């Protein structure tokens, strides 16, 4: 880590999570839309944080 910034947003129209990875070294950007389970798994893989990105009531 330390060479990129990771952002997450929720798209209410598609009900999917957008995860964006921005390189701090050059101008590369990777972005993807995920369903809730995929978003939590992807977030955990990218950040090492096992707390879910999304929780449901």
Secondary structure, DSSP 8 states (H G I E B T S, - for coil): --SEEEEEEEETTTTEEEEEEEESSSS-EEEEEE-HHHHHHHHHHHH---S-S----
